Amino acid sequence: MYLDLLIILNTAVNLFLLWLTGFIIQQRATLKRLVAGSLLGGVFILFLLLPSGETFFTWLGKALLPPIMVLVTFRPRLFQQGILLLLIFYFCSFAMGGLVLAFSFWGQSPVDFSGGIYYLPAPSLFCLLLAGITLYTLARWFRPLLLEKLNFHIPAVDLKLEIAFCGKSKTLSAFVDTGNMLKEPFSGSPVAVAAYPVVRELLPPEVCSFLNSSKTMDWNLLEKALTGINNAARFCLVPYRSLHGEGFLLGFRPEKVTLWQKGRSFTFIKKIIIGVQREQISPDAEYEVLLPLEVWRCAGREEG
């Protein structure tokens, strides 16, 4: 196989493996960073052509490349998160390699072994596609179980949520609530829940009057409140169901939402809605807004 085709093939496989790593634990990465990380693995083959290229066949050479690819692609926030991403990437790589090897044996392709390395002929596109589809299908089936087990290993501490709305801004202490599955039904946007007292200063006076006067969702009063403001289109209703009953939360779409953690800022890839509940989340709680797990996973560090 020509060298340029080999680099393209390695880059394509690395791109799929990095994307699948993020897919499994819902860790988003921009296309630019995915391509950069996969190119690092793709051009690795060039080092093997150097006079000292055998060094990269050692365990040290093989161990250094994957962490660098993960760092470039995902830019993990904390050390524990980087380790988790690396383990998932290793798992996907080993699974992909095993599937390709199995399909190669199935097709009775010759395998050579020399210097501690297995040399396979270049797999056909059909073999690669079949292995990729199989791995993606397995990952899609087992992802809910993996997410349930891995939730407790995603570090989410010292979080602050900065909300900009109606020309005002406020920073709230945040907590990742793995049980928060709320979504706005029309857009599918995830919903973070905040108590009315902590976001009151961000809301228009008409909306504050409505929330102060009505303990339940009075549709007539809500219509009057929204009719008198200019940004009524930024408000919505979010249905919810809990152990205490069901109903609707009044939600609003901020102009900008930024997540802060230990001095570093993260923007949200997905649009986020702030749902307002009348009662305090917890009288003695150290947090003011409940973030859904999906929002936390989809937060990406702001490019500077």
Summary of the structure (lengths in Angstrom):
residues: 304
radius of gyration: 24.7
end to end distance: 40.5
largest distance: 79.6
contacts: 864
relative contact order: 0.12
helix: 49%
strand: 23%
